C-alpha cells in the first residue's frame, strides 16, 4: 500500500447503509391508484376531449411525482454523510490541488513554448522549400497539428511537410490541364483555398451548371419579350400639302358665295379660306357682308 493510500485509510470508519422497503405493498398501492387507467387504449382515449386528456395526464403525473419525491427524500438522507465527508476531503486536498495546478500550468507553458519553436522551424522549412507558394497558401493551411507534438520527430515533420507541398504542386499541374474550361480561374482559386483537386473540379462543374441555367433563363426572357413586342405600324411617307397658288399679277375681286352649312362646317370653311390666303367676311345675309 502506498503512502497516499495509507492516508485515505487513516482514521476512516465506514459502514454501508441499508435501505429497506416493502416493494410488494408499494406495488399493490400503486396498482390501486392506476386501476382507472389500466385498460386505456388509443381508441378509448381518442374519444376524450383535450381538456379531459390534460386532466387525466396530470393525475397520473401526480402519482409519479409523489413516489419520486419519496425516493429523493431517502436519497438526500442516504447521501448526507457522504456529502459531508466529500466536502472535508476536498478541503483537506486543497494544498495538494494547488500544487498540482501550479505544476500543470508550468508544464503547459513549456509545452506551448516547445510547439512554438517547432512551428518556427517548420515555417522556415516551408519558406525555403516553396517560396513561390507562400503568398498564395499561408503556412497555417499547410501545417498539420501533429507536427508540433513531441511524439513527432522534427525531421519526420519536415519530411511530411515537403511531401505535402510536393503533392500540392503535382495536383496543381494536373488541374492546369483544364485551363480551357471557362470557369478554370474559379476552380484554381478553390484549389488553393482547400488544396483539394476534387473540390476545385466540383466548383467548376457547379459554376458551369449555374451558368447554363442563367443562359437558358436569359434566352427564355428574350424570346418572351420578342413575342410580346407589338408589330410596328408601316411607315406612311409624309406628303407635303401643295402650297396655295398665288398669282401676284392678277387683280383681286369681290365674290359672293351662298352656302348652307352647320356652325362647325362654317368654321372649317373659314379655316380653309384663310389657309388659301383668301380674306373677307362671312355672314347670314348679303347685307351683313357689305
ZAFIMAR-469954 format. One line per 4 residues: their letters; for each residue y, x, z of N, C-alpha, C. Coordinates in Angstrom, 3 decimals. Layout:
BEGIN
A> Y X Z Y X Z Y X Z ~ ... .
END
This chain:
BEGIN
XXXX> -1.192 0.856 0.000 0.000 0.000 0.000 1.241 0.891 0.000 ~ 2.181 0.604 -0.907 3.410 1.397 -0.979 4.333 1.038 0.181 ~ 5.355 1.893 0.363 6.296 1.653 1.457 7.068 0.353 1.251 ~ 7.397 0.055 -0.011 8.127 -1.185 -0.273 7.252 -2.393 0.017 .
XXXX> 5.942 -2.277 -0.275 5.027 -3.376 0.040 4.888 -3.540 1.554 ~ 4.943 -2.419 2.260 4.872 -2.478 3.726 6.086 -3.223 4.289 ~ 7.259 -2.997 3.668 8.468 -3.692 4.124 8.303 -5.194 3.954 ~ 7.725 -5.615 2.815 7.532 -7.040 2.551 6.605 -7.672 3.574 .
XXXX> 5.622 -6.899 4.041 4.661 -7.422 5.010 5.192 -7.345 6.445 ~ 6.172 -6.452 6.675 6.638 -6.166 8.026 7.272 -7.398 8.678 ~ 6.732 -7.814 9.783 7.313 -8.890 10.579 7.276 -10.245 9.924 ~ 6.455 -10.432 8.910 6.413 -11.722 8.221 5.216 -12.527 8.701 .
XXXX> 5.483 -13.717 9.149 4.410 -14.623 9.559 4.520 -15.890 8.709 ~ 3.405 -16.297 8.122 3.477 -17.396 7.166 2.220 -18.238 7.262 ~ 2.403 -19.540 7.387 1.269 -20.456 7.440 1.456 -21.506 6.342 ~ 0.560 -21.552 5.350 0.700 -22.524 4.260 0.753 -23.943 4.811 .
XXXX> 1.674 -24.731 4.291 1.821 -26.116 4.741 0.824 -27.011 4.013 ~ 0.468 -28.099 4.683 -0.451 -29.069 4.095 0.250 -30.422 4.019 ~ 0.173 -31.052 2.861 0.764 -32.377 2.676 -0.369 -33.374 2.513 ~ -0.412 -34.331 3.407 -1.446 -35.353 3.332 -0.819 -36.672 2.889 .
XXXX> -1.502 -37.374 2.004 -1.002 -38.656 1.501 -2.180 -39.560 1.196 ~ -2.039 -40.843 1.485 -3.079 -41.832 1.190 -2.837 -42.355 -0.230 ~ -3.361 -41.599 -1.198 -3.120 -41.967 -2.596 -3.796 -43.282 -2.977 ~ -4.910 -43.600 -2.328 -5.577 -44.871 -2.638 -4.682 -46.042 -2.249 .
XXXX> -4.096 -45.967 -1.053 -3.202 -47.041 -0.614 -1.956 -47.101 -1.495 ~ -1.448 -45.932 -1.876 -0.266 -45.889 -2.745 -0.576 -46.508 -4.103 ~ -1.772 -46.177 -4.631 -2.172 -46.721 -5.925 -2.320 -48.244 -5.856 ~ -2.895 -48.726 -4.733 -3.082 -50.170 -4.578 -1.729 -50.879 -4.518 .
XXXX> -0.783 -50.323 -3.745 0.538 -50.936 -3.627 1.285 -50.897 -4.955 ~ 1.134 -49.798 -5.651 1.793 -49.670 -6.949 1.228 -50.675 -7.941 ~ -0.107 -50.889 -7.850 -0.734 -51.876 -8.724 -0.191 -53.270 -8.477 ~ 0.056 -53.603 -7.198 0.616 -54.921 -6.874 2.015 -55.077 -7.475 .
XXXX> 2.809 -54.009 -7.370 4.176 -54.078 -7.890 4.212 -54.172 -9.417 ~ 3.222 -53.536 -10.046 3.198 -53.513 -11.514 2.379 -54.648 -12.111 ~ 1.788 -55.472 -11.256 0.942 -56.565 -11.750 1.657 -57.458 -12.762 ~ 2.913 -57.836 -12.536 3.587 -58.717 -13.504 3.750 -58.088 -14.890 .
XXXX> 3.623 -56.753 -14.948 3.855 -56.076 -16.229 2.564 -55.495 -16.811 ~ 1.425 -55.819 -16.211 0.161 -55.183 -16.595 -0.275 -55.560 -17.998 ~ -0.059 -56.814 -18.382 -0.566 -57.290 -19.675 0.530 -57.392 -20.727 ~ 1.564 -56.579 -20.609 2.648 -56.635 -21.597 2.146 -56.142 -22.948 .
XXXX> 2.526 -56.830 -23.990 2.195 -56.414 -25.353 3.472 -56.488 -26.179 ~ 3.471 -55.779 -27.290 4.658 -55.804 -28.144 4.940 -57.216 -28.645 ~ 3.861 -57.961 -28.887 4.041 -59.333 -29.376 4.739 -60.189 -28.323 ~ 4.299 -60.037 -27.046 4.922 -60.819 -25.972 6.357 -60.363 -25.727 .
XXXX> 6.569 -59.041 -25.759 7.909 -58.519 -25.494 8.891 -58.877 -26.597 ~ 8.394 -59.073 -27.815 9.287 -59.408 -28.924 9.972 -60.752 -28.719 ~ 9.401 -61.586 -27.841 9.984 -62.906 -27.571 11.056 -62.840 -26.485 ~ 11.175 -61.691 -25.798 12.201 -61.530 -24.770 13.568 -61.371 -25.441 .
XXXX> 14.591 -61.828 -24.770 15.943 -61.523 -25.223 16.295 -60.103 -24.783 ~ 17.360 -59.562 -25.354 17.780 -58.209 -24.974 18.115 -58.143 -23.492 ~ 18.746 -59.182 -22.966 19.095 -59.202 -21.541 17.845 -59.202 -20.674 ~ 16.808 -59.957 -21.069 15.560 -60.006 -20.304 14.853 -58.653 -20.332 .
XXXX> 14.882 -57.996 -21.488 14.256 -56.675 -21.595 14.960 -55.668 -20.683 ~ 16.298 -55.703 -20.651 17.034 -54.772 -19.787 16.711 -55.024 -18.312 ~ 16.646 -56.294 -17.922 16.354 -56.635 -16.524 14.955 -56.185 -16.129 ~ 13.980 -56.427 -17.010 12.593 -56.044 -16.729 12.457 -54.528 -16.641 .
XXXX> 13.113 -53.833 -17.573 13.045 -52.365 -17.542 13.683 -51.826 -16.270 ~ 14.784 -52.421 -15.837 15.437 -51.984 -14.598 14.516 -52.163 -13.399 ~ 13.721 -53.239 -13.383 12.790 -53.478 -12.274 11.706 -52.407 -12.233 ~ 11.161 -52.062 -13.410 10.121 -51.029 -13.482 10.702 -49.670 -13.095 .
XXXX> 11.915 -49.371 -13.577 12.550 -48.095 -13.239 12.821 -47.981 -11.742 ~ 13.110 -49.104 -11.081 13.343 -49.071 -9.631 12.074 -48.666 -8.890 ~ 10.920 -49.177 -9.356 9.645 -48.794 -8.737 9.435 -47.283 -8.876 ~ 9.681 -46.776 -10.089 9.510 -45.337 -10.351 10.451 -44.521 -9.468 .
XXXX> 11.711 -44.920 -9.410 12.709 -44.159 -8.647 12.416 -44.172 -7.147 ~ 11.920 -45.307 -6.639 11.600 -45.372 -5.207 10.499 -44.374 -4.846 ~ 9.466 -44.308 -5.704 8.369 -43.361 -5.453 8.867 -41.925 -5.603 ~ 9.689 -41.669 -6.631 10.225 -40.325 -6.861 11.126 -39.883 -5.717 .
XXXX> 11.916 -40.795 -5.184 12.785 -40.444 -4.055 11.963 -39.987 -2.846 ~ 10.826 -40.659 -2.614 9.951 -40.237 -1.515 9.378 -38.856 -1.755 ~ 8.971 -38.590 -3.000 8.422 -37.265 -3.329 9.471 -36.179 -3.135 ~ 10.704 -36.431 -3.592 11.763 -35.434 -3.484 12.119 -35.158 -2.019 .
XXXX> 12.064 -36.203 -1.194 12.355 -36.008 0.234 11.326 -35.088 0.874 ~ 10.058 -35.292 0.527 8.997 -34.428 1.061 9.167 -32.997 0.562 ~ 9.552 -32.858 -0.727 9.741 -31.513 -1.285 10.854 -30.772 -0.551 ~ 11.948 -31.492 -0.235 13.049 -30.844 0.482 12.589 -30.323 1.846 .
XXXX> 11.808 -31.146 2.534 11.307 -30.715 3.844 10.336 -29.544 3.690 ~ 9.496 -29.613 2.656 8.496 -28.568 2.426 9.174 -27.246 2.075 ~ 10.256 -27.316 1.269 10.909 -26.109 0.779 11.942 -25.548 1.747 ~ 12.352 -26.317 2.736 13.412 -25.863 3.646 13.106 -24.511 4.280 .
XXXX> 11.914 -24.288 4.852 11.630 -22.966 5.448 11.665 -21.852 4.404 ~ 11.142 -22.139 3.217 11.140 -21.105 2.177 12.559 -20.781 1.726 ~ 13.404 -21.812 1.513 14.775 -21.571 1.070 15.521 -20.705 2.080 ~ 15.301 -20.967 3.363 15.940 -20.161 4.402 15.439 -18.725 4.344 .
XXXX> 14.117 -18.569 4.175 13.512 -17.241 4.071 14.047 -16.502 2.846 ~ 14.131 -17.195 1.679 14.594 -16.560 0.446 16.038 -16.096 0.575 ~ 16.889 -16.890 1.222 18.290 -16.517 1.390 18.419 -15.246 2.229 ~ 17.618 -15.141 3.281 17.682 -13.961 4.146 17.153 -12.723 3.430 .
XXXX> 16.106 -12.900 2.609 15.575 -11.760 1.842 16.618 -11.269 0.845 ~ 17.322 -12.207 0.191 18.357 -11.830 -0.774 19.467 -11.047 -0.094 ~ 19.855 -11.506 1.101 20.879 -10.790 1.862 20.390 -9.399 2.248 ~ 19.128 -9.304 2.636 18.537 -8.032 3.027 18.530 -7.044 1.869 .
XXXX> 18.278 -7.569 0.644 18.173 -6.705 -0.534 19.524 -6.403 -1.172 ~ 20.620 -6.909 -0.599 21.944 -6.697 -1.178 22.250 -5.247 -1.497 ~ 22.130 -4.308 -0.537 22.428 -2.897 -0.826 21.532 -2.322 -1.924 ~ 20.245 -2.683 -1.889 19.328 -2.173 -2.913 19.716 -2.699 -4.293 .
XXXX> 20.124 -3.981 -4.368 20.511 -4.559 -5.651 21.776 -3.904 -6.189 ~ 22.713 -3.593 -5.299 23.936 -2.905 -5.714 23.614 -1.540 -6.309 ~ 22.687 -0.823 -5.672 22.288 0.493 -6.187 21.633 0.359 -7.555 ~ 20.773 -0.666 -7.703 20.099 -0.885 -8.987 21.114 -1.216 -10.075 .
XXXX> 22.117 -2.046 -9.753 23.147 -2.413 -10.732 23.965 -1.198 -11.143 ~ 24.286 -0.337 -10.169 25.069 0.861 -10.462 24.294 1.798 -11.384 ~ 23.016 1.984 -11.074 22.167 2.838 -11.916 22.037 2.252 -13.319 ~ 21.873 0.918 -13.394 21.739 0.267 -14.697 22.991 0.410 -15.537 .
XXXX> 24.171 0.284 -14.904 25.431 0.419 -15.630 25.589 1.823 -16.195 ~ 25.219 2.841 -15.388 25.327 4.216 -15.869 24.346 4.473 -17.006 ~ 23.132 3.914 -16.884 22.133 4.080 -17.938 22.611 3.433 -19.238 ~ 23.208 2.239 -19.139 23.740 1.558 -20.325 24.841 2.384 -20.971 .
XXXX> 25.701 2.968 -20.145 26.799 3.792 -20.654 26.270 4.987 -21.436 ~ 25.265 5.663 -20.874 24.696 6.827 -21.548 23.953 6.423 -22.825 ~ 23.274 5.278 -22.771 22.546 4.802 -23.951 23.510 4.490 -25.091 ~ 24.625 3.807 -24.761 25.613 3.461 -25.787 26.277 4.715 -26.342 .
XXXX> 26.502 5.712 -25.492 27.098 6.966 -25.959 26.156 7.674 -26.927 ~ 24.867 7.658 -26.604 23.876 8.281 -27.488 23.806 7.543 -28.824 ~ 23.888 6.211 -28.783 23.859 5.424 -30.025 25.092 5.710 -30.878 ~ 26.254 5.847 -30.213 27.486 6.139 -30.944 27.389 7.490 -31.642 .
XXXX> 26.784 8.477 -30.955 26.622 9.806 -31.548 25.666 9.748 -32.736 ~ 24.567 9.003 -32.604 23.615 8.850 -33.707 24.302 8.163 -34.894 ~ 25.110 7.154 -34.585 25.798 6.404 -35.636 26.737 7.316 -36.424 ~ 27.502 8.157 -35.702 28.418 9.078 -36.374 27.660 9.994 -37.332 .
XXXX> 26.518 10.513 -36.867 25.731 11.403 -37.711 25.204 10.699 -38.948 ~ 24.711 9.475 -38.788 24.180 8.718 -39.923 25.292 8.336 -40.899 ~ 26.469 8.037 -40.362 27.585 7.676 -41.242 28.001 8.875 -42.092 ~ 28.010 10.061 -41.505 28.316 11.270 -42.283 27.255 11.503 -43.347 .
XXXX> 25.995 11.270 -42.982 24.907 11.421 -43.959 25.116 10.475 -45.131 ~ 25.501 9.249 -44.846 25.739 8.245 -45.889 26.886 8.665 -46.797 ~ 27.989 9.127 -46.194 29.155 9.530 -46.979 28.849 10.733 -47.861 ~ 28.027 11.657 -47.367 27.664 12.840 -48.157 26.664 12.493 -49.258 .
XXXX> 25.764 11.554 -48.977 24.690 11.233 -49.915 25.169 10.315 -51.039 ~ 26.078 9.374 -50.736 26.524 8.408 -51.753 28.015 8.132 -51.596 ~ 28.878 9.117 -51.849 30.324 8.926 -51.645 30.912 7.811 -52.510 ~ 30.380 7.619 -53.732 30.929 6.584 -54.619 30.617 5.177 -54.114 .
XXXX> 29.532 5.051 -53.350 29.108 3.729 -52.883 29.871 3.281 -51.636 ~ 30.405 4.231 -50.887 31.040 3.926 -49.593 32.160 2.894 -49.696 ~ 33.091 2.985 -50.684 34.174 1.990 -50.736 33.688 0.573 -51.046 ~ 32.541 0.465 -51.710 32.027 -0.849 -52.121 31.093 -1.434 -51.075 .
XXXX> 30.254 -0.574 -50.494 29.286 -1.023 -49.485 29.576 -0.291 -48.181 ~ 30.228 -0.948 -47.213 30.530 -0.291 -45.936 29.249 0.159 -45.229 ~ 29.397 1.159 -44.377 28.241 1.705 -43.666 27.523 0.633 -42.857 ~ 28.284 -0.329 -42.298 27.675 -1.387 -41.487 26.643 -2.188 -42.277 .
XXXX> 26.862 -2.290 -43.605 25.936 -3.057 -44.434 24.654 -2.273 -44.716 ~ 24.727 -0.972 -44.617 23.555 -0.118 -44.846 22.777 0.099 -43.553 ~ 23.484 0.159 -42.434 22.889 0.524 -41.145 21.801 -0.451 -40.701 ~ 20.682 0.113 -40.241 19.614 -0.656 -39.602 19.692 -0.371 -38.099 .
XXXX> 19.771 -1.404 -37.251 19.933 -1.187 -35.800 18.887 -0.265 -35.190 ~ 17.665 -0.303 -35.709 16.603 0.515 -35.113 16.878 2.009 -35.262 ~ 17.720 2.396 -36.255 18.017 3.809 -36.443 18.775 4.398 -35.251 ~ 19.418 3.563 -34.465 20.208 4.054 -33.332 19.395 4.155 -32.051 .
XXXX> 18.169 3.649 -32.067 17.332 3.679 -30.865 16.733 5.064 -30.651 ~ 16.510 5.394 -29.398 15.924 6.702 -29.065 14.503 6.823 -29.589 ~ 13.847 5.699 -29.835 12.467 5.732 -30.326 12.382 6.181 -31.781 ~ 13.514 6.177 -32.509 13.536 6.631 -33.905 14.152 8.024 -33.959 .
XXXX> 13.417 8.986 -34.478 13.918 10.352 -34.580 15.096 10.407 -35.557 ~ 16.124 11.210 -35.280 17.282 11.309 -36.180 16.893 11.646 -37.615 ~ 15.943 12.568 -37.791 15.517 12.945 -39.142 14.882 11.759 -39.862 ~ 14.079 10.981 -39.132 13.438 9.806 -39.715 14.485 8.771 -40.108 .
XXXX> 15.495 8.581 -39.261 16.551 7.619 -39.559 17.324 8.031 -40.809 ~ 17.641 9.342 -40.928 18.363 9.834 -42.103 17.523 9.657 -43.363 ~ 16.226 9.897 -43.243 15.319 9.738 -44.388 15.287 8.278 -44.858 ~ 15.202 7.360 -43.912 15.164 5.942 -44.268 16.499 5.484 -44.853 .
XXXX> 17.603 6.035 -44.340 18.918 5.692 -44.881 19.021 6.106 -46.345 ~ 18.621 7.337 -46.647 18.693 7.822 -48.026 17.784 7.008 -48.939 ~ 16.634 6.600 -48.428 15.719 5.781 -49.226 16.344 4.415 -49.528 ~ 17.033 3.865 -48.550 17.669 2.563 -48.754 18.792 2.662 -49.778 .
XXXX> 19.597 3.722 -49.686 20.685 3.918 -50.641 20.124 4.119 -52.044 ~ 19.044 4.868 -52.163 18.417 5.091 -53.473 17.920 3.778 -54.067 ~ 17.402 2.918 -53.238 16.934 1.612 -53.720 18.109 0.764 -54.202 ~ 19.232 0.843 -53.486 20.426 0.113 -53.923 20.831 0.575 -55.317 .
XXXX> 20.811 1.896 -55.532 21.193 2.444 -56.834 20.240 1.987 -57.932 ~ 18.932 2.023 -57.667 17.956 1.617 -58.685 18.045 0.115 -58.961 ~ 18.273 -0.677 -57.923 18.419 -2.122 -58.120 19.664 -2.436 -58.943 ~ 20.729 -1.685 -58.703 21.964 -1.899 -59.465 21.743 -1.588 -60.943 .
XXXX> 21.019 -0.482 -61.209 20.718 -0.130 -62.596 19.922 -1.243 -63.272 ~ 18.976 -1.815 -62.539 18.186 -2.913 -63.102 19.075 -4.122 -63.390 ~ 20.012 -4.391 -62.499 20.907 -5.540 -62.684 21.823 -5.344 -63.885 ~ 22.172 -4.100 -64.184 23.056 -3.828 -65.316 22.456 -4.286 -66.641 .
XXXX> 21.145 -4.477 -66.657 20.514 -4.995 -67.869 20.969 -6.398 -68.215 ~ 21.654 -7.048 -67.291 22.138 -8.413 -67.528 23.655 -8.440 -67.759 ~ 24.216 -7.312 -68.173 25.669 -7.250 -68.343 26.185 -8.210 -69.400 ~ 25.322 -8.628 -70.327 25.749 -9.583 -71.347 25.887 -10.995 -70.821 .
XXXX> 25.403 -11.237 -69.638 25.497 -12.575 -69.045 26.965 -12.911 -68.770 ~ 27.425 -14.125 -69.123 28.838 -14.470 -68.897 29.256 -14.437 -67.433 ~ 28.290 -14.511 -66.531 28.622 -14.519 -65.104 28.089 -13.262 -64.415 ~ 27.970 -12.184 -65.180 27.462 -10.928 -64.618 28.359 -10.420 -63.491 .
XXXX> 29.680 -10.520 -63.673 30.612 -9.996 -62.661 30.393 -10.675 -61.314 ~ 30.160 -11.983 -61.340 29.926 -12.701 -60.084 28.592 -12.286 -59.464 ~ 27.590 -12.093 -60.309 26.293 -11.655 -59.803 26.355 -10.250 -59.229 ~ 27.105 -9.364 -59.881 27.238 -7.989 -59.399 27.947 -7.965 -58.041 .
XXXX> 28.998 -8.794 -57.901 29.708 -8.869 -56.619 28.777 -9.372 -55.519 ~ 27.946 -10.368 -55.855 26.989 -10.892 -54.870 25.969 -9.822 -54.489 ~ 25.574 -8.992 -55.446 24.604 -7.932 -55.156 25.162 -6.954 -54.131 ~ 26.403 -6.521 -54.312 26.970 -5.540 -53.386 27.320 -6.159 -52.034 .
XXXX> 27.427 -7.496 -51.990 27.624 -8.155 -50.690 26.317 -8.246 -49.916 ~ 25.218 -8.462 -50.648 23.935 -8.724 -49.989 22.912 -7.610 -50.179 ~ 23.146 -6.727 -51.176 22.189 -5.677 -51.545 20.847 -6.294 -51.933 ~ 20.904 -7.461 -52.559 19.697 -8.210 -52.915 19.806 -8.637 -54.379 .
XXXX> 18.953 -8.054 -55.245 18.978 -8.387 -56.668 18.654 -9.856 -56.890 ~ 17.671 -10.362 -56.164 17.284 -11.765 -56.325 18.461 -12.686 -56.020 ~ 19.223 -12.336 -54.994 20.391 -13.148 -54.644 21.430 -13.091 -55.759 ~ 21.616 -11.910 -56.341 22.577 -11.764 -57.434 22.171 -12.611 -58.635 .
XXXX> 20.895 -12.563 -59.000 20.405 -13.365 -60.127 20.526 -14.850 -59.829 ~ 20.301 -15.211 -58.590 20.426 -16.619 -58.193 21.863 -17.101 -58.353 ~ 22.825 -16.258 -57.977 24.240 -16.618 -58.124 24.588 -16.802 -59.595 ~ 24.105 -15.907 -60.454 24.388 -16.006 -61.883 23.795 -17.280 -62.474 .
XXXX> 22.571 -17.589 -62.087 21.920 -18.802 -62.595 22.646 -20.053 -62.116 ~ 23.049 -20.053 -60.852 23.753 -21.211 -60.300 25.092 -21.422 -61.001 ~ 25.794 -20.311 -61.289 27.080 -20.437 -61.984 26.894 -20.923 -63.413 ~ 25.821 -20.479 -64.068 25.551 -20.941 -65.430 25.291 -22.446 -65.440 .
XXXX> 24.502 -22.920 -64.490 24.226 -24.359 -64.397 25.503 -25.129 -64.086 ~ 26.306 -24.578 -63.188 27.556 -25.241 -62.822 28.491 -25.333 -64.022 ~ 28.604 -24.224 -64.784 29.492 -24.214 -65.940 29.001 -25.171 -67.015 ~ 27.678 -25.270 -67.167 27.123 -26.209 -68.148 27.506 -27.641 -67.791 .
XXXX> 27.464 -27.965 -66.511 27.859 -29.313 -66.084 29.349 -29.551 -66.335 ~ 30.161 -28.522 -66.075 31.605 -28.652 -66.307 31.890 -28.848 -67.791 ~ 31.221 -28.050 -68.647 31.426 -28.171 -70.092 31.003 -29.545 -70.596 ~ 29.873 -30.043 -70.086 29.401 -31.369 -70.502 30.394 -32.444 -70.082 .
XXXX> 30.930 -32.316 -68.873 31.915 -33.288 -68.401 33.173 -33.240 -69.261 ~ 33.625 -32.021 -69.598 34.830 -31.879 -70.410 34.634 -32.513 -71.787 ~ 33.463 -32.276 -72.386 33.184 -32.855 -73.700 33.151 -34.376 -73.635 ~ 32.564 -34.901 -72.567 32.484 -36.357 -72.415 33.873 -36.965 -72.252 .
XXXX> 34.725 -36.307 -71.457 36.088 -36.812 -71.258 36.875 -36.777 -72.555 ~ 36.752 -35.686 -73.324 37.470 -35.577 -74.591 37.007 -36.641 -75.577 ~ 35.684 -36.880 -75.618 35.158 -37.909 -76.518 35.687 -39.286 -76.131 ~ 35.755 -39.539 -74.840 36.264 -40.837 -74.369 37.734 -40.999 -74.745 .
XXXX> 38.501 -39.923 -74.613 39.917 -40.006 -74.963 40.107 -40.284 -76.447 ~ 39.285 -39.652 -77.276 39.403 -39.877 -78.715 39.066 -41.316 -79.078 ~ 38.041 -41.874 -78.408 37.677 -43.261 -78.683 38.763 -44.222 -78.220 ~ 39.399 -43.898 -77.085 40.411 -44.797 -76.527 41.765 -44.657 -77.206 .
XXXX> 41.981 -43.600 -78.007 43.266 -43.372 -78.659 43.481 -44.396 -79.760 ~ 44.546 -45.229 -79.737 44.782 -46.218 -80.803 45.109 -45.524 -82.116 ~ 44.665 -46.158 -83.238 44.932 -45.587 -84.552 46.420 -45.686 -84.856 ~ 46.963 -44.621 -85.361 48.386 -44.610 -85.687 48.653 -45.486 -86.900 .
XXXX> 49.720 -46.264 -86.826 50.091 -47.124 -87.961 50.530 -46.251 -89.128 ~ 50.176 -46.659 -90.339 50.570 -45.856 -91.513 52.089 -45.763 -91.615 ~ 52.531 -44.604 -91.954 53.971 -44.396 -92.064 54.511 -45.098 -93.302 ~ 55.604 -45.827 -93.101 56.265 -46.521 -94.216 57.505 -45.727 -94.582 .
XXXX> 57.554 -45.253 -95.791 58.722 -44.449 -96.176 60.005 -45.276 -96.096 ~ 60.998 -44.651 -95.547 62.284 -45.330 -95.441 62.962 -45.367 -96.806 ~ 63.419 -46.552 -97.143 64.134 -46.735 -98.414 65.585 -47.045 -98.094 ~ 66.420 -46.193 -98.537 67.846 -46.401 -98.257 68.362 -47.620 -99.006 .
XXXX> 69.107 -48.451 -98.289 69.706 -49.622 -98.932 70.780 -49.152 -99.905 ~ 70.782 -49.766 -101.048 71.804 -49.351 -102.033 73.208 -49.655 -101.520 ~ 74.045 -48.694 -101.654 75.431 -48.897 -101.219 76.106 -49.921 -102.122 ~ 76.935 -50.735 -101.514 77.631 -51.732 -102.353 78.451 -51.049 -103.450 .
XXXX> 78.334 -51.606 -104.631 79.022 -51.025 -105.795 80.504 -51.390 -105.742 ~ 81.341 -50.413 -105.752 82.788 -50.634 -105.657 83.431 -50.287 -106.998 ~ 84.166 -51.192 -107.489 84.868 -50.966 -108.764 86.346 -50.789 -108.466 ~ 86.740 -49.565 -108.356 88.115 -49.270 -107.943 89.159 -49.773 -108.942 .
XXXX> 88.782 -49.815 -110.249 89.774 -50.161 -111.255 89.860 -51.650 -111.525 ~ 89.042 -52.457 -110.838 89.078 -53.897 -111.040 90.060 -54.541 -110.066 ~ 90.682 -55.608 -110.485 91.637 -56.343 -109.668 90.897 -57.361 -108.821 ~ 91.146 -57.363 -107.471 90.515 -58.343 -106.586 91.136 -59.717 -106.811 .
XXXX> 90.289 -60.742 -106.768 90.744 -62.124 -106.958 90.308 -62.967 -105.773 ~ 90.918 -64.117 -105.621 90.553 -65.037 -104.550 89.576 -66.051 -105.097 ~ 88.453 -66.194 -104.414 87.409 -67.124 -104.838 87.138 -68.106 -103.705 ~ 86.770 -69.317 -104.051 86.431 -70.334 -103.068 84.961 -70.665 -103.222 .
XXXX> 84.244 -70.570 -102.124 82.789 -70.790 -102.138 82.463 -71.884 -101.138 ~ 81.795 -72.900 -101.585 81.428 -74.006 -100.696 79.929 -73.952 -100.473 ~ 79.523 -73.801 -99.202 78.100 -73.733 -98.858 77.817 -74.681 -97.702 ~ 76.521 -75.052 -97.559 76.054 -75.856 -96.428 75.089 -74.972 -95.623 .
XXXX> 75.435 -74.698 -94.382 74.598 -73.796 -93.570 74.794 -74.076 -92.092 ~ 73.859 -73.528 -91.300 73.964 -73.643 -89.849 74.878 -72.547 -89.332 ~ 75.177 -72.595 -88.033 76.057 -71.586 -87.456 75.448 -70.186 -87.542 ~ 74.130 -70.019 -87.202 73.537 -68.676 -87.354 73.566 -68.194 -88.794 .
XXXX> 73.339 -69.128 -89.738 73.376 -68.729 -91.147 74.785 -68.302 -91.544 ~ 75.808 -68.987 -91.003 77.195 -68.615 -91.283 77.480 -67.199 -90.793 ~ 76.969 -66.910 -89.569 77.185 -65.572 -89.022 76.509 -64.521 -89.889 ~ 75.283 -64.827 -90.377 74.581 -63.889 -91.250 75.336 -63.681 -92.552 .
XXXX> 75.901 -64.757 -93.082 76.661 -64.659 -94.327 77.894 -63.788 -94.137 ~ 78.582 -63.976 -93.018 79.745 -63.148 -92.729 79.364 -61.672 -92.661 ~ 78.210 -61.408 -92.000 77.771 -60.025 -91.908 77.504 -59.433 -93.271 ~ 76.874 -60.181 -94.142 76.579 -59.693 -95.491 77.865 -59.398 -96.247 .
XXXX> 78.842 -60.322 -96.143 80.100 -60.142 -96.864 80.837 -58.903 -96.374 ~ 80.833 -58.703 -95.063 81.518 -57.529 -94.526 80.867 -56.250 -95.032 ~ 79.492 -56.233 -95.018 78.785 -55.033 -95.499 79.091 -54.772 -96.970 ~ 79.352 -55.840 -97.715 79.656 -55.690 -99.149 81.120 -55.352 -99.390 .
XXXX> 81.909 -55.269 -98.323 83.320 -54.926 -98.476 84.182 -56.088 -98.929 ~ 83.682 -57.293 -98.740 84.426 -58.495 -99.145 85.151 -59.038 -97.924 ~ 86.444 -59.259 -98.062 87.259 -59.719 -96.953 87.884 -61.059 -97.285 ~ 88.122 -61.863 -96.279 88.743 -63.177 -96.483 88.605 -64.000 -95.230 .
XXXX> 88.510 -65.287 -95.393 88.352 -66.192 -94.256 87.362 -67.267 -94.611 ~ 86.849 -67.911 -93.610 85.857 -68.962 -93.821 86.171 -70.102 -92.858 ~ 86.100 -71.328 -93.342 86.380 -72.492 -92.513 85.612 -73.696 -93.014 ~ 85.788 -74.842 -92.343 85.022 -76.032 -92.705 85.752 -76.917 -93.731 .
XXXX> 86.968 -76.517 -94.132 87.692 -77.302 -95.146 88.478 -76.355 -96.029 ~ 88.817 -76.834 -97.217 89.554 -75.988 -98.159 90.918 -75.646 -97.598 ~ 91.496 -76.639 -96.858 92.810 -76.408 -96.284 92.766 -75.296 -95.228 ~ 91.661 -75.208 -94.512 91.559 -74.194 -93.460 91.525 -72.796 -94.022 .
XX> 91.223 -72.679 -95.317 91.125 -71.355 -95.931 92.467 -70.865 -96.441 ~ 93.421 -71.756 -96.529 94.724 -71.364 -97.057 95.550 -70.634 -96.005 .
END
